[in-house]
Amino acid sequence: MVIPTYNEKENISAILHSIFDLQQDFHVIVIDDGSPDGTAQIVKDLQLKFPGQLFIEERRGKQGLGTAYIHGFKWAIARDYQYVFEMDADFSHNPNDLPRLYDACKNERSRCCVSGRVM
């Protein structure tokens, strides 16, 4: 799960707990763009509660949402994750949808992509 953040201290703990409460062994990488409100420190503190599942990459300054997602995707690919999801920290995406999304990717294969072609 890639979650970009900038000044999300009001949401970050709740969204992370919502994801990990699903008991699905999801891994989350937070890409923080130098949030002056302490978002990164909240994530670092939560890493103690979710070891091996919660990661953070801190970037200097606000570099933008698109580049944060790209950074997270590259991070996941470098670590051989098979599936990568994106989610905003503000609950505009419902964490309860994640198990269904994962299941669809893993089992349904309704949109299988082979060699760049949608099957």
LINCOR-V124251 format. One record per helix or strand of 2 or more residues. SS is the DSSP state (a for helix, b for strand). FROM is the first residue (numbers start at 1). LEN is the number of residues. Records with the same first field share a line. If there is no record, write none. Layout:
SS->FROM-LEN / FROM-LEN
This chain:
b->2-4 / 28-5 / 54-5 / 113-2 / 117-2
a->12-9 / 39-9 / 65-14 / 95-14
